[in-house]
Amino acid sequence: MTFVHLHVLSGYSLFQSTATVEALVAKAKQLGYRALALTDHQVLYGAIPFYRECQRHGLRPIIGMMADVVLDGDSGAFPLVLLAANEEGYRHLIEISTAVQMGEEKHVHEAALRRLSGGIIAITPGLNGRVESFLAAGEVAQAKETLLRYRQLFAGRLYIAIQRGERTRAPYESALLRLAEETGVPVVATNEVRYVEREDALAWRCLQAIGDGVPLAHIPEEDERYLAALDEMARRFADLPEALENSMNIANQCELHIEFGRWRLPKFPVPDGETADSYLRRLCEQGLARRVPSADARYRERLEHELHIIQTMRFSDYFLIVADVLAYARQRGILTGPGRGSAAGSLVAYALSITDVDPIEYGLLFERFLNPERVSVPDIDLDFPDDRREEVIRYVVETYGRDHVAQIITFGTFGAKAALRETAKVLGVSGREAERVMALLPNKQGVTISQWHRESAAFRRALRAL
């Protein structure tokens, strides 16, 4: 193998790519690649699905991102491709992405990047990069200065991307090659992948138009940002074999191992002289005496059974933390729910006032909630009023540390009707005509346009009539 794709965006770069992680990896495997990078814009949402998918197909996963960087004294943010060479680099990418997503400024400053550059390989992004923009404007001195500043940040780990299509080359390519020779920064062949197959170019342009809220005609035509085959890339760079070889060199430097199956739960600050296990037991015994004053042997045996399982599975800290959060909420007069789901089957949760349902009285099973034969992290749903939820989150952050608190994200996708409606807009189809076609789609969850196109002759006729 003489080439690896190192600049690849997926659908996790919202409105910037039509490629799914699954399709990218499957195509790379089909084309004979043994490694592939994922470099979504500003985010690492797809990192774990991509890593797992590559492992499933026997490819080496290279985790990266395209971050918008502001150099000191510069007036704007420009992208830079950052690849994790190892675990340190991956942690730094996580920190960069988190800072970008959580901060008011949607970019990373040079000072922060200087602190977080360890374990990261950087590649100029080609089109829209700071160096390339200067060269396109004929400002060679400024381009060289920018490149040297990048080189200071990533000493020995900076590469200049050379991007070529089958029929196109950047007008500033020769200047870029001279700059590489003058500064000693090696070049690497890349092809900024935004869709999987060449024929997906129109769909990608439609997606861009939808994202920008403009007609399709405003999006320039092009069809070269697909996952090109090895022989194609070899032809494009026949006169620049070192650029191909450097993509392999970079891939070989990226040795990232992500460990799964190990829980990283924060520790509860127990009183001096206590362990999490002993403190949990003491609180449970006190709580049970308070909630069930006449507790018989059934309660005592059940409590001992649950505590044994919880301690064996090392979840004492988890229960203490959940109980602490709910105690704080009640102290602040924040309404809490009575508990729902399988957690209601836990006597420990009841004794700690995490739930308000006595599992013995109602014959609820603890094993539905926590079972050593089916190892999984306990999941206790907590309910708070919408207008006071932020107070609880703030308490958790202040008590257990911002680096131990994360928000859950959900991703929305276009359903069949929404996809048709938005595509019709950018294509200039009237709303009435679009509604007529959408009315032929069934009101069933999960039905795709391509599936219904195969199954419905009326739908096919209506589309042809547009």
C-alpha positions in Angstrom: 0.0 0.0 0.0 1.4 3.4 -1.0 -1.3 5.7 0.2 -3.6 6.3 3.1 -6.5 8.8 3.1 -5.7 11.2 6.0 -8.4 13.9 5.5 -11.9 12.4 5.6 -15.1 13.9 6.9 -18.2 12.0 7.8 -21.8 12.9 8.4 -20.8 13.9 12.0 -19.5 17.1 10.4 -23.0 18.4 10.1 -24.0 19.5 6.5 -20.4 19.0 5.4 -20.4 15.3 4.3 -22.8 12.7 3.1 -20.6 9.8 4.1 -21.5 7.5 7.0 -18.7 5.9 9.1 -19.9 2.5 8.1 -19.9 3.3 4.3 -16.4 4.9 4.5 -14.8 2.0 6.3 -16.5 -0.6 4.1 -15.4 1.2 0.9 -11.9 1.6 2.2 -11.7 -2.1 2.9 -13.1 -2.9 -0.6 -10.5 -0.7 -2.2 -7.7 -2.5 -0.4 -6.7 0.1 2.1 -5.3 -1.1 5.4 -5.7 2.2 7.3 -8.0 5.2 7.2 -8.3 8.5 9.1 -11.4 10.3 10.3 -11.0 14.1 10.6 -14.4 15.6 11.2 -14.7 19.4 11.5 -14.2 20.5 15.2 -15.7 17.3 16.6 -14.9 13.8 17.7 -18.4 12.5 17.7 -17.6 9.7 15.2 -14.3 8.6 16.8 -15.5 5.6 18.7 -17.9 4.3 16.1 -15.2 4.7 13.5 -12.6 3.0 15.7 -14.9 0.0 16.3 -15.8 -0.2 12.6 -12.2 -0.2 11.5 -11.4 -2.9 14.0 -14.3 -4.9 12.7 -13.0 -4.7 9.1 -9.3 -5.1 10.0 -8.2 -1.6 9.2 -6.0 0.6 11.3 -8.1 3.5 12.6 -6.5 7.0 12.6 -8.4 9.4 14.8 -8.2 13.1 14.1 -10.2 16.3 13.6 -10.0 19.4 11.5 -9.8 22.2 14.0 -10.1 25.9 13.4 -7.0 27.6 14.7 -6.2 31.3 15.5 -2.6 32.3 15.5 -1.6 35.0 17.9 -2.2 38.4 16.2 -4.1 36.9 13.4 -7.5 38.2 12.4 -9.3 35.0 11.8 -9.5 31.2 12.4 -8.3 28.8 9.7 -8.5 25.0 9.7 -5.7 22.6 10.5 -5.9 18.8 10.3 -4.8 17.2 13.6 -4.2 13.4 13.9 -3.7 11.5 17.2 -0.4 9.6 17.0 -1.0 8.0 20.4 -3.1 8.1 23.6 -1.6 11.5 24.6 -2.6 13.0 21.3 -6.1 11.5 21.5 -6.5 13.0 25.0 -5.4 16.4 23.6 -7.8 16.2 20.7 -10.6 15.5 23.2 -9.6 18.6 25.2 -9.4 20.7 22.1 -12.8 19.6 20.8 -14.4 20.0 24.2 -13.0 23.5 24.5 -14.3 24.4 21.1 -17.7 23.0 21.6 -18.2 24.3 25.1 -16.6 27.7 24.8 -18.0 30.9 23.3 -15.2 31.1 20.7 -15.5 28.2 18.3 -11.8 27.9 17.6 -8.6 27.0 19.4 -5.9 29.7 20.1 -2.2 29.2 19.4 -1.3 29.4 23.1 -3.7 26.5 23.9 -2.5 24.5 21.0 1.0 24.9 22.1 0.1 23.3 25.4 -1.9 20.5 23.7 0.3 19.7 20.7 2.0 16.7 22.2 1.2 13.4 20.5 -0.5 15.2 17.5 0.6 15.2 13.8 -0.6 18.3 12.0 -1.3 18.6 8.2 -2.3 21.8 6.4 -5.8 21.4 5.1 -5.4 22.4 1.5 -8.2 24.6 0.3 -9.2 27.2 2.9 -6.0 26.7 4.9 -4.1 29.8 6.2 -0.9 29.0 4.3 -2.9 28.2 1.1 -5.0 31.3 1.3 -1.9 33.5 1.5 -0.4 31.8 -1.5 -3.6 32.1 -3.5 -3.5 35.8 -2.8 0.2 36.0 -3.8 1.4 36.7 -0.3 4.3 34.3 -0.1 6.1 35.9 2.8 3.0 35.7 5.0 2.5 32.1 3.9 6.0 31.2 4.9 5.7 33.0 8.3 2.5 31.1 9.0 4.1 27.8 8.1 7.1 28.4 10.3 4.7 29.2 13.2 2.9 25.9 12.6 6.3 24.2 12.6 7.1 25.6 16.0 3.9 24.2 17.4 4.5 20.7 15.8 8.2 20.3 15.6 8.9 17.3 13.3 5.2 16.5 13.1 4.0 19.0 10.5 3.2 18.2 6.9 2.0 20.3 3.9 -0.9 18.8 2.1 -0.9 18.6 -1.6 -4.4 18.1 -3.0 -5.0 17.1 -6.6 -8.1 16.0 -8.5 -8.0 13.9 -11.6 -8.3 17.0 -13.7 -7.5 19.8 -11.4 -4.5 21.2 -9.4 -4.4 24.2 -7.1 -3.1 27.2 -8.9 -0.6 27.8 -6.0 0.7 24.2 -6.0 4.2 25.1 -7.4 4.5 27.9 -4.8 3.5 25.4 -2.1 6.1 22.9 -3.2 8.8 25.6 -3.2 7.7 26.7 0.3 8.0 23.1 1.5 11.6 22.9 0.1 12.6 26.2 1.7 11.3 25.4 5.1 12.0 21.7 5.2 8.4 20.8 5.9 7.6 17.5 4.1 4.6 17.2 1.7 1.8 14.6 1.9 -0.8 13.7 -0.6 -4.4 14.1 0.5 -7.8 14.1 -1.0 -10.4 15.9 1.2 -13.1 13.2 1.3 -16.7 14.5 1.7 -18.6 11.6 0.1 -17.9 7.9 -0.6 -18.6 7.5 -4.4 -18.1 10.0 -7.2 -21.8 9.9 -8.0 -22.6 11.1 -4.5 -21.3 14.6 -5.4 -24.8 15.9 -6.3 -26.2 14.7 -3.0 -23.3 16.4 -1.2 -23.9 19.7 -3.0 -27.6 19.5 -2.1 -26.7 19.0 1.5 -24.4 22.0 1.4 -27.2 24.1 -0.1 -29.6 22.9 2.6 -27.1 23.8 5.3 -26.4 27.2 3.8 -30.1 27.9 3.0 -29.3 28.7 -0.6 -30.4 27.3 -4.0 -28.3 24.4 -5.4 -27.1 26.7 -8.2 -25.1 28.7 -5.6 -22.9 25.6 -4.8 -20.1 25.1 -7.3 -20.1 21.9 -9.2 -17.4 19.4 -8.5 -17.1 15.6 -8.2 -13.6 14.8 -6.9 -14.0 14.6 -3.1 -14.8 10.9 -3.1 -12.8 8.1 -1.5 -10.5 7.6 -4.4 -8.8 4.2 -5.0 -5.1 3.5 -4.6 -4.4 3.4 -8.3 -6.2 6.7 -8.8 -4.1 8.4 -6.2 -1.0 6.9 -7.6 -1.8 8.4 -11.0 -2.5 11.8 -9.6 0.8 11.9 -7.8 3.0 9.9 -10.2 5.5 12.8 -10.3 5.4 13.2 -6.5 5.9 9.7 -5.0 7.3 11.1 -1.7 3.9 12.7 -1.0 2.2 9.3 -1.3 4.9 7.7 0.8 4.5 10.3 3.5 0.9 9.4 3.9 2.0 5.9 4.7 4.7 7.3 7.1 2.1 9.3 9.0 -0.2 6.3 9.2 2.6 4.1 10.6 3.3 6.8 13.3 -0.4 6.6 14.5 -0.5 3.8 17.0 -3.7 4.6 19.1 -5.2 2.0 21.4 -8.5 2.8 23.0 -9.4 0.6 25.9 -13.0 -0.5 26.3 -14.7 -2.3 29.1 -13.1 -0.4 32.0 -15.2 2.0 34.0 -13.8 5.3 35.0 -16.2 6.4 37.8 -15.3 9.3 40.1 -14.6 8.5 43.8 -17.0 9.7 46.5 -15.3 11.8 49.2 -16.0 9.4 52.2 -15.3 10.5 55.8 -11.8 9.8 57.3 -11.4 6.2 58.4 -14.1 4.9 56.0 -14.1 3.2 52.7 -16.8 3.6 50.1 -18.1 0.1 50.9 -18.2 0.7 54.7 -19.8 4.1 54.4 -22.4 2.9 51.9 -23.3 0.0 54.4 -23.6 2.5 57.3 -25.9 4.8 55.3 -28.0 1.9 54.1 -28.5 0.5 57.6 -29.4 4.0 58.9 -31.7 4.6 56.0 -33.5 1.3 56.3 -34.1 1.8 60.0 -35.7 5.1 59.1 -37.8 4.0 56.2 -38.8 0.6 57.5 -38.7 0.7 61.3 -40.0 -2.8 61.6 -37.8 -4.4 59.0 -37.8 -8.2 59.3 -35.3 -10.8 58.1 -36.5 -10.4 54.5 -35.2 -6.8 54.5 -32.0 -7.6 56.3 -31.2 -10.5 54.0 -32.1 -8.5 50.9 -30.0 -5.5 51.9 -27.0 -7.8 52.6 -27.5 -9.5 49.2 -27.6 -6.2 47.3 -24.6 -4.7 49.2 -22.5 -7.8 48.5 -23.3 -7.5 44.7 -22.7 -3.8 44.6 -19.4 -4.1 46.5 -18.2 -7.0 44.4 -18.9 -5.1 41.2 -17.3 -2.0 42.7 -20.3 0.3 42.4 -20.4 1.7 46.0 -19.1 5.1 44.9 -21.8 5.2 42.2 -24.6 4.8 44.7 -23.1 7.3 47.1 -22.8 9.9 44.4 -26.4 9.5 43.2 -27.7 9.6 46.8 -25.6 12.8 47.4 -27.0 14.5 44.3 -30.6 13.8 45.3 -29.9 14.9 48.9 -28.5 18.2 47.6 -31.6 18.7 45.4 -34.0 18.1 48.4 -32.0 20.5 50.6 -32.4 23.2 47.9 -36.2 22.5 47.6 -35.8 21.0 44.1 -38.5 18.5 43.4 -37.2 14.9 42.7 -39.0 12.0 41.1 -39.9 8.8 43.1 -37.6 6.7 40.8 -38.5 4.8 37.7 -37.3 1.8 35.7 -35.4 -1.1 37.1 -33.8 1.0 39.8 -37.0 0.7 41.8 -36.1 -2.9 42.4 -33.2 -1.9 44.6 -33.6 -1.9 48.4 -30.2 -0.1 48.6 -31.7 2.7 46.4 -34.8 2.8 48.7 -32.7 3.0 51.9 -30.7 5.8 50.5 -33.8 7.7 49.4 -32.8 7.5 45.8 -36.2 5.9 45.1 -39.4 6.0 47.0 -40.7 2.5 46.2 -40.2 -0.4 48.6 -39.2 -3.3 46.4 -40.0 -5.9 49.1 -43.5 -4.7 49.5 -44.1 -4.8 45.7 -42.1 -7.9 45.0 -39.6 -6.2 42.7 -36.4 -7.9 41.6 -32.9 -6.4 42.2 -31.4 -8.6 39.4 -33.4 -6.7 36.8 -31.4 -3.6 37.9 -27.9 -5.1 38.6 -26.8 -8.6 37.8 -23.3 -9.9 38.2 -24.0 -12.4 35.4 -24.8 -9.6 33.0 -22.2 -7.0 33.8 -23.3 -3.4 33.0 -23.1 -0.1 34.7 -26.1 0.7 36.8 -28.5 3.2 35.3 -30.6 5.3 37.6 -32.8 7.9 35.9 -33.1 11.1 38.0 -36.0 13.6 37.3 -35.7 17.3 38.1 -37.9 20.3 37.0 -36.6 21.8 33.8 -36.2 25.2 35.4 -33.8 23.9 38.1 -31.9 21.3 36.2 -28.9 23.6 35.7 -28.6 24.0 39.5 -28.1 20.3 39.9 -25.6 20.1 37.1 -23.7 23.0 38.5 -23.5 21.2 41.9 -22.2 18.0 40.3 -19.5 19.9 38.4 -18.4 21.8 41.5 -18.4 18.7 43.7 -16.9 16.1 41.4 -14.9 18.1 38.9 -15.7 19.3 35.4 -13.6 16.5 34.0 -15.9 14.0 35.5 -19.1 15.4 34.1 -20.4 15.0 30.6 -23.7 15.7 28.8 -25.4 13.2 26.6 -25.9 14.1 23.0 -28.4 12.9 20.5 -28.1 13.2 16.7 -31.1 13.9 14.5 -31.3 12.8 10.9 -33.7 13.8 8.1 -36.7 11.5 7.8 -37.9 10.7 4.3 -40.4 13.5 4.1 -38.1 16.1 5.6 -35.3 15.1 3.2 -37.7 15.5 0.2 -39.0 18.8 1.4 -35.5 20.3 2.0 -34.2 18.9 -1.3 -37.2 20.3 -3.2 -36.4 23.8 -1.8 -32.8 23.9 -3.0 -33.8 22.5 -6.4 -36.5 25.2 -6.8 -39.4 22.8 -6.8 -42.6 24.5 -5.7 -44.0 23.6 -2.3 -47.3 22.4 -3.8 -45.5 19.9 -6.1 -43.3 18.7 -3.2 -46.2 18.2 -1.0 -48.0 16.1 -3.7 -45.0 13.8 -3.9 -44.5 13.6 -0.1 -48.2 12.6 0.3 -47.3 9.4 -1.4 -44.9 8.4 1.3 -46.3 6.1 4.0 -46.6 7.4 7.5 -44.4 4.6 8.9 -41.2 5.0 10.9 -38.0 4.1 9.2 -39.2 4.1 5.6 -36.5 5.4 3.3 -36.9 7.2 0.0 -34.9 4.6 -1.9 -36.9 1.8 -0.4 -40.2 3.4 -1.3 -38.9 4.2 -4.8 -38.4 0.5 -5.3 -41.8 -0.5 -3.9 -44.2 2.2 -5.2 -44.8 2.8 -8.9 -47.0 5.8 -8.1 -44.1 7.4 -6.2 -41.7 6.7 -9.1 -44.1 8.4 -11.5 -44.6 11.4 -9.3 -40.8 11.9 -9.0 -40.3 11.7 -12.7 -43.1 14.3 -13.2 -41.2 16.9 -11.2 
